[in-house]
Amino acid sequence: MVKTFHVEYFGRLSATLGSMGDSTHTSVGVSPQGDAPLSRATIVRYAVGSVGTGGFGTLPGLVLIYFLTDTLGVAAGLAGLVVIASKVVDVLIDPVIGDISDASARRRGTRGYLMWWGALALPVFFVLTFAVPPGLEGAGAALWVMVAFIGCAVGFSLFQVPYIALPVELTGHYDERTRLLAWRVVVLSVAILLFGGGGPVLRSLGGDNQRLGYVLMAVVAGLVIGLGFAVAAKVAPRRPPQHAPRGTAELRHGSRLLTGRMTRLGSQYRAGLDTLRTNQPFRVLVLTFFLQAAATGIMLAGAQYVATWVLDSEAAVTFLFVALIAPAVIMSPVWGAVARRVGKEKAFSWASLIFMAGSVSLVLLLVAPGPWVYVPVAVCGAAYAGLQALPMAMLPDTVPVRTESQAGVYGGVWTAGETTGMALGSVALTVVLAATGYIESTATQNVTQPDSAVGGIVVAFSVIPALAVAVSLVSLRAYPLRRADIMAANVKEYQ
């Protein structure tokens, strides 16, 4: 049975969250921009940010663990710990950055400053992640990569958290949000294709010197990511500040400053937890997207292993990405049209079912590896466009938008959930590799993997993602919001 939340629910939710801020005026699902159609320039600039997010979300997920195990000689279990460490930091800082983003929007009238810091910091740490000093291998190399990749995680969060919050401020219209996020996913899909397919090509320019190839790849990719971030930072709305900046009054209380900041830190985490505790639609959507991010993460991390050890060609990873992303580019606007016709939540369910069917069919690689694999991968790609565009378009609908918005807190929790899911997928792959006897190696070694390890790679690439998506569909059934709820809330706001 489909549950429908009425306008009264929004009033209760807004009142509940109202105690978390200072503003006396509240609304739900309505941005300061109201129902005005988004300009083409706004959509383009916002979408270009996904060149950066797609690049950073794709390339490390595709090559980082493989770089550790097959170039630096790091054991699979230790490689998983490297990923876990960076994601733990990510989860800890995302709610804090979300709160800082909201504070910046109040004091300075825009969230753009944090986005600019991310655009500057991430390219530097991205290059350092792959610029491991010559001769450093094993545990030492793992430590270098871990520290540099933590820097990447911080730089990415500085951009991503306010970026996720922007749709709430850009438009309050149900279908305009779908339009904005659908075109963002078009660019995201192109970025994944370019980075996923082009990254290994850039890496190959190093020839026999694999480390040099990785550095060349990181330099080019880092610059493109930073440029994408910079373009999107310009779309952040600018409004008159609501509060005066901190000044000498705060500095005069220096003896109490540290205590105040620790108290503030606690309130930042409480605000993030409150979004999950009090907002059931948001909680359901975060859980659903978390599970699907785990499915995406394990497939992304496993693609290079499938190419090398199942299809017997490192270069095949480029064709896997073309098969995955080319349909996604075409299907992103199609999923937007489907959502306008049947609703975002139903379209999201359909996309999930299609992705699950394509994923589970890949288990046949156990008995018959071959070029046929590109067909089910293309099916997954067609569905993947919906798995990205639709939940992102649903996210602003769950946020009670206020004059003093808390959209940054929501963006922080969302980003923490997504990155944790992606990390869980990568770590799940390393667990499977370790359990099935995968043999790590350095760039100068040639090894043959046991059949158990090759079988583990296939199962991790097919069955495990399908199971994660199946569980996410159970969660999605509890999502209560429909088009009528959002539009009714908008009407009530402007009466």
N, C-alpha and C positions, 0 to 999 in steps of 0.2 A: 504494500500500500504506500502511495506517495504521500509524504507528510508535507503540509504547507504551513509555513510560519506567516502569521498575519502582521500587520503594521504594528500592532500592540507589542509584539515581541521586540521589535526594534527599539521601541521606547524604553522597555525594561532593560535591554542590553545597554543602550546608551546611558541610561541612568546608573547602571551598575559600574560602567567604566568611567562615568563622569567624575567619580570620587578620586580618580587617579590623576587628574589634571587640575588646572586652575580656571579654565574657561567656564563661563556660565551658560554658553550656548552650545548645544550638541545636536548632531544629526548623524544619520547612518546611511552609508552608501551614497553620500552626496558630497562632491568636492566643491571647493570655492568656484570652480569653473562651471558648475551646474551641468546643463544639458547641451551647451554649445558644441557644435561639431569640431573635432580636432582638425587643425590645419595640416596640410601635407608636410610642411617643414617640420612640425612638431613630431609627427609620426616617423619621419625619416631619421631625424636626429636621435630620437629615443631608440629606434631600431638599431642604429649603428653601434650603440653600446653593446649589443649582442655579438658584434665582431670580437670584442674583447672577452666577454663572458663565455662565449662559445669556444674561443681559442683556449682560454685557461681551463675551462671545464673539460676540454677534449684532450689536449696534447699531453698533459701530465698523466691523466687517466689512462691514456693509450700507451705511453712509452716509459713512464717513470719506474714502475716495478720491473719491467723488462730491462731497462737501463741498469737497475741495481743488480738483478740476478744474472744477466747475460753479458754485461760489460764490466761491472765493478766487482763481480764475484761475491755478492752479498747473498747469504742464505735467504730462502723464501720467507721464513718466519721473521727474520730481522727486517726484511724489506717491508713486511706488513706493519711492523712496529713503527717504522719511519712514517708511513702514511697515517697511522693512528695518532702519533704525537702531534702532527700538524693539524689534524682534525679536532683533537681535544682542545688545542689552543683556539681553533676557529669557533668551536661551540661556546667556549668561555667568553670570547670577546664579542661575538655577534650581538647579544642583547645589550651589551654596554655601548657598542657603536650605534645600535638602533636608538638608544636613549640620547646619545650625544647628537645624533642626526636630528632628532626632534628638538633638542635644545638649540641647535644651530638654526633650525627653521624659525624658532621663536625669536632668538636674539638678533640674528642677522637677516632673517627674511628668506633664507634659501638653504637647501641641503647641499648645494653644489660644491662647497669647500672641501668636504670629506671626499667627494668623488675625484676632485683634482689631486688630492694627496694620494689616492689609490692609483691614479693614472701615472704619477711620478715614481711611486715606490715599487710597484709590481714588476715592471720591466727589469729593474736592477736585480732584484732577488731572483727573478726567473732565470736570468743568465747565470747567476752564481750557483743556482741549483745544479746546473749541468756542467759548470766549469770546475770540475773536481781536479785538484792538483795532480799532475802526473806522478805515478808511483803509489798514490793513495788507493788502497783497495780494501775489501772486506769491511770490518767494523768501523775503521777510520773513515772510509768513504761514506758509509751509512750515516755517521754522525755529521759529516759536512753537509750531505744532502738534506738531512733532517733540519738542521738549523736554517739553511737557506730556504727550504720549502716552508718552514714556519713563517719566515719573512714574507714569502709569497702569499700565504694564507691571510696575514694581516693586511697586506696591500689590497688583496682582492676584496676582503670584507669592507674596507674603507670605501670602496666603490659600490659593491654589490648591494649592501644593506640599504643605503639611501636610494639606489637605482630601483630596487624592488618597491620602495615606498612611493615613487613618483606617480604611477598611474592613479592612485587615490587623489592626488592633487591636480592631475591634468584633466580628469573628467569624472563625472558622477553617473554618466549614462551607461546603462547595462550593455547595449550593443556597441557603443563607442569603445568601451573597454575591450570587448572582443576584437574589434577592428584593430585597435592599437597593439594588442598582444599577438594577434595573428600575423601582422606584418613584422613584428619583432621576431617571431619564430621563423619566418621566411629568411630573415638575415641570419638568425642563429643557425639555421640548417645549412645555409651557404658557408658560414664560418666553420662549422663542424666539418663540412666537406673539404674546405680548403686546408684547414689545419690537420685534420685526420689523414687526408690524402697527401697533402703537400709536406707535412712534417717529416714523414719517412723519406721523401724525395730529397729534402734539404739535408737530412742526416746522411744520406748516401753520398753527398758531395765530399764528405771527408775521406772517401775511399777506404783503404785498409785501416786508417786511423779513426776508429769509431768514436773516440772521445772528441776529436776535432769536429766530426760530423754533428755530434750532439750540441756542441757549442755554437756552431753555425746556425743550426736549427733554432736554438734558444735566442740568439741575437735577433734574427729576423722576426720570429714569432713575438718576442717581447716588445719590439718596436710597434708592431701592428696592434697588439693588445692595448698598449698605452695610447695609441692614436684613437682607437675605438672608444676607449674610456673618455678621452678628452672631448671628443665630439658630443657624446651623450651628456657630459657634465654641463654643457651649455643650455640644455633644455630644462634644467631645474628651474621652476618658477621663482621669481623674485618678488617679494612683497614687503611692505613696511614692517620693521621689527616690532614685536609685541612687548619686549622687555628690553631694558637698557643692558648693555654688555657689563660683564663683571669688571669692577674697577678697584679704586683705592679702598672702598669700604670693605671689600672682602680681604684685601691684603692687610688691613689693620687688625684683623682677627687671625693672624698667622698662627698663634698658639693653638687655635681650634681648627685650623684648616685641614690637617690630616684626618682628625676624627670626622669632620664633616664630609670629607671625600669618601671615607670608608662607609659612612652611613649612606652616602649617595650610591656607592657601588651596590650595597645591599638592596636599595630601592630599585635599581636598574634590573637586577635579577628578579625581584618580586614582580615588577611590572611585566616582565616577559612571561613569568609563570602565570600571572593573572590573565593574560590573554588566552592561555590554554584552559585555565580553570573556569573562566566565566563565559567564554565564547565557544559554544558547541560547534557551530559551522566551521569556524577557523580550526578548532582542534581536529575535527574529522578530516578536513582538507590537508592539514599538515601531516597527519598520520598516513593518509593515502599517498601523498606525494613522496614522503619519506620512503615508503616501501617500494615505490616505483623508481625512485632514485637509486636504491640499492640494486634493483634489477638492471638499470642502465649502467651502473658502476661496474658490476661484475662482467657484463658483456663488453664494455669498453676496454677494461683492463685485460680481458681474455682475447680480444681480437688479434693482437700481435702474436700471441701464443698459438692461436688457431692457424694463422697464416704460416708460421714457421714450422710447427710440429705436426699439424694435421694436413694442411695443403702443401707442405714442403716448399714454401716460397715466402721469404720475408716480404717481398714486394706485393704479395697478394693482399696485404692489409690495406693498400690503397684501393684496390678493387672492391674489397669489403665495404669500405667507407663510401665509395661511389654508389654501390648498390643500396646502402642504408639511407644515404642522405639525399640523393637525387629525387626519389619519390617524396621525401619529406618537404622539399622545396615546392614541389607541385601541389602537395596536399594541404599545406598550411592554410591557404585561403579557402580551400574546400571545407575543411573542418570548421572554419569560421562561419561559412554559409550553413552548414549542417546545424551548428549551435544556434544560429538565429531562427532556424525552423523548428527544432525540437527541444531546445534548451541546452545549456552548457553541460549540465550534469549528465544528461542522457547521452550526449555526444561523447563525453569523456568515458562513459562506460563502454560504448561501442568501440572506441579506439583501444581501450584496454583489452577487450576480448580479442580483437584482431591481432594486437601485439603478442598476446599470450599464445595464440594459435601458431603464429609464425615462429615464435621462439621455441616452443616445444618440438616442432618438427625438425629443428636442427640437431636433435639427438641422433638422427639417422647418419650423421657424420661418423658415428662409431663403426658402422658397417660399410658405408659407401662414401668416403670422402671424394669430393669432385666439384666441378664448376656449378652443378645444380644448386649449391649452397647459396648462390647469389639471389635466387628466386625468393626463398623464405626470408632472407635478409631484407630484400626489397619490400616484402609485405610488412615486416617489422618497421621499416623506414616510413612507409605510408601511415602506419599507426602512430609512430613516434612523434610526428608533427602534432597530432591531437594531444598526446600525452604531455607535450610542452605548452602548447598554446592555451588549451582549455583550462587546466588548473590555474595557470597564471592569470587568465581572464576572470576566473572565479574568485581569486584571492582578494581583489579590491572590494568585491561584493560583501565579504565577511567583515570588513573593517569599519567600525564606527568612526566616521570622519568628523573631526571637530575643528573649530576655529583654531584651537591649539592642538594640532593633530598629533596622535600617537602612532602614525603610520610607520615611523622608523622602528618602533618597538616591534610591531608586527613583522616588518621586513627583517629585523634581526632574528626573530624566532624562526621565520620561514627559511632564511639562509642557513641557520644552524641545522635545521631539520634536513634540508637538501644536502648540505655538505656532509653531514653525518651519514645519511643514506648512501651517498656516493662512496664515502670511505668504507662503510660496511661492506659494500659490494667488492671493493678492491681487496679488503682484508679477507673476505670470504674466499676469494680466488687464491690468496697466498696460503690459507689454511688447507684448501683442496690440494694445491701443489705440494705442500709439505707432507700431507697425509698420503699422497700417492707416489712419493719418492722422486719428485722432480730434482734434477741435478743442476745446481747453479754453476756458472762458468765466468771466466774473464774473457776479454775481447780476443785474447791470443789462444784460447783453448777451443777444441772441437769435442763435443760430447754427443752421445746418443741417448735419448730419453727412453726410459722403460715404457712398455705398453700401458702400464697402470697410470703413469703420469699423463700420457696422451689421452687416455680415456677420461681421466679427471678433468682435463682441459675442456673436452667436449661437453661433459655433464655440467660443468660450471658455466659454459657458454649458452646452454639450452634449457635444461630442466630447472636449475635453480632460479634463473630470472622468471620463468613461467610461473613457478610457485609463488614468488614474491608478488607478482602482479595479481595472481588469483586471490591472495590474502588481501591485497589492496582493494579489490572489488567488494569484499565483505565490508571493509571499512566505509567505502563510498556509499553504500546503501543507507547509511545513517545521515548523509548530507541533506539538510532540510530546505535550503533556499531555492526558490524558483524565480523566474522572470517577474511574475506578478508581485512577489514580495519586494523586490528591489524597486520596480517602477512605482508601486504604491507608496513606498517610503519617500521616493523623490517627489511625488505629487503632494504628499502631506507636508514635506519640508517647504515647498514653495507656495502653499495656500496662505 
